[in-house]
Amino acid sequence: GVLRDGDSSSNVRLRRLDLPGFDRETTMALTLYTKDADGSVKAVIAAKAGGLDLTVLPIAQYTGSADASQAPVLTGAGADVTGFDAIKAVATAANVPLGNEEIIAVYLEALSAPASTLQKMHADRAPYVPAKYDEALSAVIDGLAKVESVIERSGGGSETSLTLAEICLTATLHPLFAKALGPDARKNAPKTTALFERVANRGGVIGVLGKPTLCAAVSLPNIGNNGGEARAQKASSGDASAKPRSSRSAPKNVEMGPPQGSPAEIAAADAAASSQGSVVAALKAAKKEGDASATDEKIKEEVAKLLAMKKEADRLRGVVDKPAGGGKGGGKGGKPADKKPKEDKNKKGSKETGLGLNVSMEEDFGAWYSQVVVAGELIEYYDISGCYILRPWAYSMWEQIKDFFDAEIKKQGVENCYFPLFVSAARLEAEKDHIEDFAPEVAWVTRSGQSELDVPIAVRPTSETVMYPVFANWIRSHRDLPMKINQWCNVVRWEFKHPTPFIRSREFLWQEGHTAFAGKAEADAEVRRILELYRRVYEELLAVPVVPGVKSEKEKFAGGLYTTTVEAFVPQTGRGIQGATSHCLGQNFAKMFQIEFENKTGGRSMPWQNSWGCTTRTIGVAIMVHGDDKGLVLPPRVAPQQVVVVTIPNTKLSPEDAQRLKDTARGMTDALLANGTRAKLDDRDNYTPGWKYNHWELKGVPLRVEFGPRDMEAGHCVVVRRDTGAKETVTLVDLPARAKAMCEEMQADMLARATKRRNESVVTVTSWDGFVEALDDKKMVLTPWCETKESEELVKKRTQGESEGGAAKTLCIPFVQPPLLPGQKCFITGAAATTWVLWGRSY
């Protein structure tokens, strides 16, 4: 039975499912056989919510006696059950309450069929027939009105629990709110929309359906390649009696060809364009409100991205752009349209597991990343955009980094401290260049309770201006130097760009070191020592190769003398990413904050200062570089658990042998722990071994130890590597030592593979010819350069104008340089080159 929504604990009424042969207490391995758009996603959400082991397979593999045309079909629950009864049975087995039965009735009678019709047409899985589309849309709007009436009478459900009624409604509306139901439709159903947003933004639901999108305007499906024109309309669909307006004509010089992408690829491209449209709209609104950071250049840049995304979505749909001169072909200069992307081999499997991911890295890297950080239990989304909850799995990784780095800087005489979170406007604005760079990102506290503060207080974006006024009190004599302090803390930078967990967030954790020296030579030496530690963090702990170098004048830290950096690279996206930085600030801040000391000769001098920092971005970089379509792949040295021991129970075992299996597995785990390996025992009996394998693969545990009755009798186990899937039989006696060695082997292999791929992504170019092509091929480009800000700005403008992939910038001037040939010219200006520099697109 299930607990009905709204029942009190003192008056529980149980409602049994009227399903022949279904018995929850004896239900074992549940398998759901599905076909396209059969509603089975609702069962997957329910199973995930209840922690139920559910295998999902295509209906073609079903061999039972039930009517396969009534898919989904559920086996393992007594007699095989079909259709909504199958979904209902999964929810019951997962202990997910039925919820509001009136909503379920409306879903079954008024929403399910017409919603399916709309969804298939929008996904190009059914031909677009305008009359049929209009009829289905009107039926859906009528159904929404009925749901709204039900919620008004009975309430919107619990804020914490999840019911089958909510799942059905959310899964049905998820694709429709993205395309078919615009602002007016949602305005006429505010309570339904609020319920949808609450449920759709739950981490478990996002993991299955993806992030919810509320479209700003309705878009109609394409007629496709059946001789008609492409249709697109921006309209509202709020009046239940109103029919959609007739479509406008297709744009000039556009014709429809065969679709170039799968329905999933088309949907992902549409979702990306919709999300970018929200970014553009927010920027334009901010400009109207007088936000100085919403510049015309910024808006133009984001609009260019939006147009590129729309063009890609059209290409996948089959839209063929003719050149203005009437030439043939869909590419630039009359080149043929791009070939259809290869179908990802893992895509089918990922959709059938029912665990975590439903998109591949190749298909949509951004969507994959958004899903894997949630499904891998690293973060939970928060109700303030750009702020994330770091779950223990992620925080443990940060602790591994923190423990290593903290021990190393203490060897150099650095002491930890803590300074306040808040900084006064006067201090923050003391260094002009510094504040100008950070100004758009500074968050201000302006009110206490209902009272406005006389003077706003900033939340630290970094702590130079918090600490250095105090340095003036602490540094009085050369005997007070060197001063070396560090703090582990959070900072807030109110990023205007689209936030990405770990990579670009409004609050993040970091360490920031601040040091002062009597002379420049000492400061220079420390800058490089700290940068070497950052290299070790990436390469020795995270198995991510980096390029150490110095930033250009344009890219250096605001107010500093020079900035050194370790630059990582994500081959999947072709983008560089700043890993960590070590700055020499010179004496600029000492001048601003009047930091002086008595030198050895009795005169007055200003110290040379450094600052250096590394953030939780490190975690995001490792995820991007190493992850795969199964989930996270964690380097052993930072993995929260390096080994998981998974028992393989057998119902034929006697109670004594079953307990002996568990006790032996516990002994194996204890031996691993005693040998210094982070290990965990998973001997849960309520999950199948296959489910547990998938679970720990998704979380990226480096080694999985499989241990069953036969292994117990033979005195061995099977060890599986997460990165390669390679299996090795190891005796129980040798397990502690062998597991430790395998972790080190895996760590080295991961770095070697990542380094090889990174090296293959660097192209050397000595003139503008080939530069943009290399960027578009997802490469970093090494060029001779004249080191002027004007030439750097020229590269940015030209790459923006000549490619849809976005502007390029200098990543760093590598410390390891190829020789400059006599008379070598700058690749962009033709002036004498002074160095080699690494260019790329970046996060």
N, C-alpha and C positions, 0 to 999 in steps of 0.2 A: 504494500500500500504506500501512499504518499501523504504527507501532511499538507492539508489544503491551506492555501494562502489566507491569512487572517485568523486562523484558529489560535486560541490561547492555549498555553501549556496545561491549564487546568481542565480544558474541555476539548481534548483532541479527538477529532473524528477521522477515521481512516477510510480511504476510498480505494477499493481494490480495482485493478485494471481488469476489464472483461476481455482477457486474451486467452484463448484456449491453450492449456498446457504451460502457461507462464508461471514460474515460481522463482521469485527473486532469491530465496535462500539457497536454491540449488543451481542457480545460474553460474556457469563457469566461463569458458572462453567465448566471448561475444564477437561475432563477425558480421559486418554490415556490407551487403553487396549493393552497389549504387550505379546509377546511370546519370547522364547529364541533367542538371536542374530538377532533381527529384526531391529536393528538400533535405537531403541527408546531412547537409552542413549543420543543420539544427541539432542532429544527434551527436555530431562531433563536438559541438560547443558544450552540450549537456554532459558528455562523457568527460571532457576536459575539466569542466567545473566541478565534477564530482570525483575526479581522480580515477575514473573507471578505465580499465584496459579494454579498448575497442579497436579491433582490426578492421580497416576499411579496404575493400577490394572491388574491382569492377564487376558489374553484373554478369559479364561474359564468363566469369569463373564460377558462377553459382551452378551447382549440380543437383539441388534439392527439388522437391515436388511442388513448391509454391509457384504462383504465377509470376514469372520474372518481369512481365510487363507492368506489374504493380510496384516496381522498385520504389524505395529501397526495400531489401529483404534482410531480415535479421535472423541469424542462426545462433544456437547456443542458449536460447531462452525457452526450452521445451520445444513445442511445435514452432516451425518457422513462421514468422509474422511479416506482414508487408505494409507498405504505405505509411500513413501517419501512426498506425499501431506500432510499427517498428521503432519510429522515433520516440513514441511515448514509452515503449518498453525500455529503451536505452536510458531515458531520463529517470525512470523508476529504479533501474539497476544502479544508477549513479546517485540516487537519493536527491535528485533535483525535484522540488515540489512542482506540482502541476500549475499552480497559480490561478489566475483569474480565468475561469472556464468560459466566461462570456467572450473574452478576447480570443480564446482559442476557437470558439464557435464562429466568430466573425472571420478569423483567419481562414478557416476551412471553407466556409460558405461564400465569403465575399472577396477575399484578398488573394488567396493562394493561386488560383488559376489565372486571373488577369495579370497579376504581378509577374508570374512566370512568362506570360506572353510578352510583356514589355521588356523584361530582362533579356529574353532570347533575341528579340529584335535589336536591342541596343548592343548586344555582344556579337551581332552578325551570325548567330546560330539559327536564325529563322529569317526568311525574306521579309522586308519591310512592306507591309500592306497598310496604307494610310487609314482606310476605313476600319480595319481590324485593330490597328493601334489606337485610334480614337475611342473605339468602343471599350477596349481594355483600360485605357486611361480613365475614362469616366467611371468605370466600375471600381477602379482602385480608389478614386477620390470619394466615391460613395462609401466604400469600405472604411476609409480613413475617418469619415464623419461618424460612422457607427462606433469605431474604436474610441474616438474622442468622447462620445456620449457615455460609453461604458466607464472610461477613466474618470469622467466628471462625477459619475454616480458612486463609484467604488474606490477611487483613489488610484495613485500611480504605482503601488507596490512598495516593497521594502527597498531602502537605500543600500542595504548590505547583501541580502540574499539574492539569488538568481532563480527565476522560475521558468518553466517551459513556455508559458505564455509570453513572457518577455523575450525569450530567445526566438520564438517563432516570429514575433512582430519585428524585432530588430533585424534578423537575418533577411526578412522579406523586404524591409524598407531600405536596407543598406545600399543596394545598387540603384534603387529608385531615387533616393534623396540625392545621389551623386549626379543624376542626369535628367530624370523624368519629372520630378516633383520639385518645383522651384519655390522661391520665397513666399509667394501668395498661398500656395498649397500648405506650406508649413505654418504660415500665419493663421490659417483657418483651423489648424490642429495643433495648438501650442502645447497642450498636455502630452499629446502623443509624441511630438517632437522632443520635448524635454525627457520623456521616458527613453526614447531612442538614444539621445545623446548620453544619458547616464549609463545605459547598458552597453552601447557600442564602444565607449571609451574605457571599459574594463580591460585590464591587461589580457586576460584569457580570451576575450572576444576579439580583441585586436589581433591576437596571435593567429586566429582562424580566418577572420574576415578582412583583416587589414584596417588601417586607420579610416574612420568615417569621414565622408566628404559631404558637405551641404552646398549644393551648387548655387551659384549666384544667378544663373540663368539656365533655362531649360535648353537641352540640345536634342534634336530629333535624330533617329537612326538614319544611316545611309541606305539609299535604295540599292547600292552595291553595283555589281556588274551585270544587272539584268536589263540594261539599256536605258535606265533612268538617270536623272541627275542626282548628285549628292545633295542632301537636304541638311540645312542647319538653321535653327531658329532660336532667337533669344526672346522668350516670352514667359508669362506667368501662367500657372495652371491652378489657380486657387478656387474658382467658382465651380462647384460640382456640376452645374448645368452647362457650363461653357465648354465648347469643343476647342481643341487647339487650332490656332490660325493656320492658314495655308502656308506651305513652305516657300521661302524665297528661292530665286534661281541660283544655280551654282555659280561661283566666281568665274570670271572670264579666264580663258587659257587653262582651264582645269578639266580633265576628263577622268573617268573612273576606269581603273583596270582591276585585275584580280587582287584580292587582299594579299599584302606582303607580310602579314604577321598573324599569329594565332589569336583567338579571342582574348586569351589571358594577356598577351603582349599589348593588344589594342587597349584593353581596359586599364592596364598599368600606365600606358602612355597618357591616356585621358586623365587618370588620377593625378599624374605628375603635373600635367598642364593646369589642371584645376587648382592644385596646391600653389603653383607658381602664380596663377591669377590672383589668389588671395594675397600673396606677397606684394604684387603690384598695386592692388587696391589699397592695402594698408599703407604703402608708401605715399600714394597720392593723397590719401586722407590725412596722413601726417603732415604733408606739405601744406595742405589747406589750413591746418591748425597752427602753422608757423614753426614746425620742427625743423631746425637748421640742418639736421643730419639727412633729411629727405631732399637731397639735391636733385636737380634736373639730370645730372650725369648718372646718379644712382638709379633714378627711375628709368632712364634710357637703358641702362645696363640690364635691369631686371625685365623690362619689356622685351629686350632682345632675347633673353633667355626664354621668356614666355612664347614668343613667336617661333623660336627654334623647337620648343616642345610641341607646339601645335602642328608644326610642319612634320615632325616625326610621327605624331599620331595620325595625321592624314596619310603619310606614306605607308604606314602599316595597314591603314584601311584600304589602300589601293588608289588613293588620289594621285594622279599623274600631272605634274606641273609642266606645262609647255613654256618654252622660252618666249619672251615678248615678240620675237621675230617669227614665231610660228614654227620653230624647229621641233624636231621630234625628240622624245626621251624625257625622262624625269629628272636627270641630274643637271649640274652646272654645265653650261656650254653645250647642252644637247646630249650629255652622256646618259647612258641608260640608267634607269632607276636601280637602286641598290637591290641586290639579291635578297631573297627571303632569308631571314636569319635561321641558322640551324636550330632545330628543336632540341632543347636541353634534355639529355637522356635521363637526368635525375628528376625532371619536373614531374613526371607521372608518379614516380615513387614518393616524392615529397607530399603530393596531394593525397596519397593513399594511406599514409601512416596514421593520420589523425593526430599527430604530435607536432605542435609548434609551427613549422614552416610550410607555407603553400606557394612560395615563389623561389626561383633559383637565383643565384648570383648573376648568371649570364642574362637572365630574363629581365631583371630589374634590381640592380645592386642596392639602390636606395631603399626599396621596399624590403629586400632581404635583410639589410642591416637593421632597419626599424623593427623587423620581426624577431631577429635573432637575439637582440639585446633584451627583449622582453621574454621570449620563450626560453632563452638560456638562463633566465632568472638573475640577470645582472642589474636591471633597473625596473622600476615601476613608474608609470607616468603620474604626474602631479597636476593639480588643477591650476597651476600658474605656468604659463607657457615658458619653455626654456629651463625649467627647474625639474630635476628628476630625483627620485628616491634611489639611492644606491643600496641594493640588497646585499646581504652578507657575502654572496658569491663574488660580487664586484669589489666590495670593501676589503675582502681578504686579499685580493690581488694587489690593491693599493697598499695594504700593510706589508706585503712582501717587498714591494718597491721601496716603501718608506724605511723598513728595517735595514735593507742593504745600504741605501744612500745615507741614512742617519749615522750608521756605524762608520762609514767612510769619511764623512765630513768631520766627525768628531776626532778621527785620527789626525786631521789637519788643524785641530784646535778650535773648531767652530762650536759655539754654545747655543743651545736652544732657548727661546724666550717667547713671549707673547705680547703683542701690542693691540690696542683697541680696534674694534671694527669700524668705528666712525672717525671721520676727519673733517675738520672745519673748512669752510670755503676759503678762508684766508690762507691756510696752509696748502690746500690743494692747488690753488691758483698762483702760488709763489713762483713756480717754474713755468714760464709761458709755453715753451715748446711741448713740455710734458703734458700739461693740461689740455692743450689744443688737440693733441692726439687722442686723449682719453675722453674728452668732453662729451661726445655723443653717447658714450657707454656708461656714464656716471649715473647711479641711482641716488636720489636725494630724499631725505626724510624731512617733510615739511609740516607735519602736524603731530601733536601729542594728544590723544583722545579727540576731543572736539575743538581743541585750541590750536591755532596756527603758531608755529615756532617763529620767534623774532628773526632768527638767522637759520636758514636751512643747513642741515648737516648731511654730508656725503657719506655713502657707504663705500668703503675702500675698494677701488679697482686694482690697486697695488699699494705698497706701503712706504715708498720712498718719502713722500711728504708727511707721513705719520711719524716715521722714525727719526728723520734727520734733524728736526729741531731739537730732539733730545740728544743726538750725537754731539751737538754743540756744548752741552753740559758735561757729557762724559769724556770728551776728548779735549784735554787741556795741555798735555805734555806729550813729548815723543815717547815717554814711558807708557802711555796709555795705548800705544799702537804696537802691532796691528790689533784692530778690534774686529772680531768675527762673530756675528750672530746670525741665527736662522730661526724662522718660525714656520710651523706646520699649521695651516689655517684655511679658511675659505675666503674667497673674494667674489665680488659681484660686478659683472660687466653687462650692462643691459643691451646685449647684442640686438641690432636691428635686423640682421640677416636671419634666414630660416634656421632655427636652432636644431642641433643634431646631438643626441646623447653622447657624452664624453668628448666629442670633437668641438662643438661650439655650443656652450650652454651659458645661461645667465648667472648661474652660481656654480663654482667648481672648487675642488680642493687642490691645494698645491703646497709646495714649500717655497719660501723666498728667503734667500740668503743675502745679507747686507754686510759688507766688510769695508774697512778703511785702512790705508797703509801710508807710511811716511813718504814713499817714493813710487814713481810710475812702474819701475821694473818689477817691484814686488806685486803690484796690482796686475800687471800683464801676465806674470807667471801664474797667479791664482786663477785668472780667467781661463787659461788653458787647462789647468788641473781640474777645475770644476767641469769644463766641457768634456774632458776625458771620462769623468764619472758618468755624465749623461750618456756618452757613447756606450759605456759599459752597461748602463741600465737597459738601453735598447737592444744591444747585441748580445750581451751575456745573460740577461734575465728574460727579455721578451723575444729573443731570436729574430729581431727586426734589424736589417742592415741600415745604416745611416751614413750620410755624407757630412763630415765636419767641415765647417768653413766659416767665413765672415760675411755678414750681411752688407748689402750696398748702402750707400749714404741714404738713399730714399727709403730703404726698408729697415734701417736700424732703429733701436729703441729711442723713443722721443726724449730728448734732453741728454742722451748719452754721448760718449766719445766714439765708441764703436761697439758692435754687437757680434758675438760669435754664436753659431747655431749648429745643431745636428738636424739634418733634413732627411725625413723618411719619404717613402714613395709607395703609393697604392696602385699596383699595376692594373687592377681590375677597372679602375676609373681613369687611370692615366694622370693622376694628380699628386703633386708633392704635398707634404704636410710638415710644418715646423714642429720638430719634436721637443726641443727644450733650448733655452738660450742662456748665455752667460755674457753679461755686459760689463764693459769698462765705462764707468760714468765720468772718468776724468776728475776735474775739480769744479765742474759746473754746479753741482748741488751744494758743494761746500761754500761756493760764493753766495748762492741764494740763501742758505740758512746760516751763514756766518760761522762755519766750523773752522776753527783755527787752533793751532797748538804751538807750544814753545819747542823749537827744534834744538838739536844738540849744541848749536853754537849760541843759543840764547835768543835767536831771532824768532819771528812769527812765520809760520807756514800753514798752508792748507793741505789736508790729506787728499790722497787719491782713492776714489771709492769704486767699488764694484757692486753689482746686484745680479742675482742669478735665480732662475726658477724652472720648476718642472711640475706638470699638472697631471690630473687624472685623464687627460688626453692620451697619455701613454697606453691606457687600457683600450681605448677606441682604435688606436693605430694597430695594436696587436690583433684585435678582432678582425679588422679589415684585411690585414696582410695574410693571416693564417686561416680564416674561416672557410668552410665549404658548405655545400648544399645540405649537409646533415646537421649543421649548427656550428658551434664554437669548436676551435681546435686550440687548446691552451698549451703554451710552453710549460714543460714540467716545473721549471724553477719558480714560476709565479702561480701555478695552478693551486687553488684552495685545497683540493684533494688530488694527489698524484696518482693514486691507485684506488679503484673501487672493487671490492670482492663481491661478486654476485653469486648467490647460491641458486642451484637449479633443483627445486623441490620435485618430488615424485610422490604421487598419491598412493603408490603401491608400497612405499616404505612403511615399516612399522613405526610406531611412535618413538621407540627407542633409537632406531636408526635415523629418523628425522631429526631428533634432538642431537644425535652424534654428528650429523652433517653440520648443523648450526654451530655446535661447540667447536668442531674442527675449523670451520670458517672463521670463527671468532679468534681462535688461536693463531691462524694465519695473519689476521689483521693486526693482532697484538704484536706479532713478530715483525711485521712491516714497520709499525710505529716505533718499536724498540730500536730498529735499525735506522731511524731518522727519516723515514718516508711518511709523508702525509697520506693516510689511508682511511678508508671508510668501509664498513660492512653493510651491504644491502641484502638482508635476509627476509625481506617482506614476502609473506605468502599470498597477499591479496593482489599481487601483480604477477603477470607471467614473466619468465626470463626475457622474452623478446621485448616486452614493454620496457623492462628495466634497462636492457641494452640500449634501446633508442633514447631513453631518458638521459642516461649518462653520456651518450654520444652527443646529444644536443647541448649538454652543459660543458662538453669539451674535455672531460677527464682523460689525461694522457694514456693511462693503462687500465684495462678492464680484465679482471681475473675471473674466469668462469669455473665454477666448482660444483659438480654434481655427484650423485651416488657412485657412479663408475670411477670418477676421479678420486673419490675418497678411498675406494677399495684399492686403487692402483697407486695411491700415494703421490699423485701429481695434480696439476691444474693446467688450464690453458690461459695464456696471457695474450691479450689483443692490444695492439697499438692503435691509438685513435687517429694518428696522422696518415698511416698507410693501410690500416686494416690487417697488417701481417699478424699471424698467430704463431705462438711458440709454446710447446709443452715444457713445463718446468716442474721439477720435483718440489714437494712442499719444503724440504730441507733447504733447497737452493733459492727458494722464492725471495726472501728478503734481499740477498745480495744481487740476484739477477734483476729484480725489479728496479733497484737503484741504478744498476748499469744500463738497463733499457731506457730509463728516464734520461740519462746523460746522452745516450746514443740518439734518442729522439730529439733532444734539445739541439744537438749539433747538426742533425739532418735538417731540422726546420730552418736553422740559420743558413745552412748551405743552399737549400732550395730557394729561400727568399732572396739570398744574395745573387744567385744565378739569374733569377727572374728580374731583379732590379738592374743588374748589369746589362741584361739584354734590352732594357728599356731606356738606355742612354745612347743618344745619337750625337755624333760630332758634325757640326755644320760651320762652314767658314764664310758663307754669304747668305743673303736673304732667301735665295732659292733653296727650297726644301725645308725651310724652318717651319712654316705653318703646316706643311704636310706631316712633318714629324710630330708636331703637337697633336694634330688630328688623329694620328696613329697611336695616341696614348703614350708618347715618349717624353722624357726629359731631353733637353737639347744643350749640349756644351758648345759654346762659341767663343771666339776671340772678341774682346770688348774694350771700349775706350773709357769706361767707368764714369760717364756723365749722366746726370739726372735727366737731361734733355733726351738723350738716346734711349734711356729706359722708358720714358713717357712715350716716345715715338713707337717703340716696340709694342707697348700696351695698346695704343690707338690702331696701329696697323693690324695687329692680330684680331682686335675686335671687329675691324671692318672687313677682313678677308676670310674670317671663319666664323661659323656659328657656335663653335665650342667655347668661346669666351676668351678673355684677355690673358696674355702671358705676362709673367713678371720674373724678376731674378729670384731664385731660391737661395743661392749662396755663391760666394767665390770660394771654391774648394781649397783647402790647405794643400792637398796633393794636386799639383798642376802639371799638365804636359808642357814641354818647352814651347815658348813662343818663337816662331821662326823669324829670322831677320826680315824686317819690312812687313811683318804681319799686320793686316788691316782689320779694323773693327767690322764685324759682319753687317752692321746696319748703317753706319755713317761713312765708312771708308777711311776714317781717321786712323792714326796709329793706335794699334791695340796695346793695352798695358797689362792685361790679364786674361785668363780664361774664366768664364762664368757659366753657371748652370741655370737654365731657364726652364720654366714649366707653368702649367696651370696648377692652382693650389686650392686647398681648403681654406 
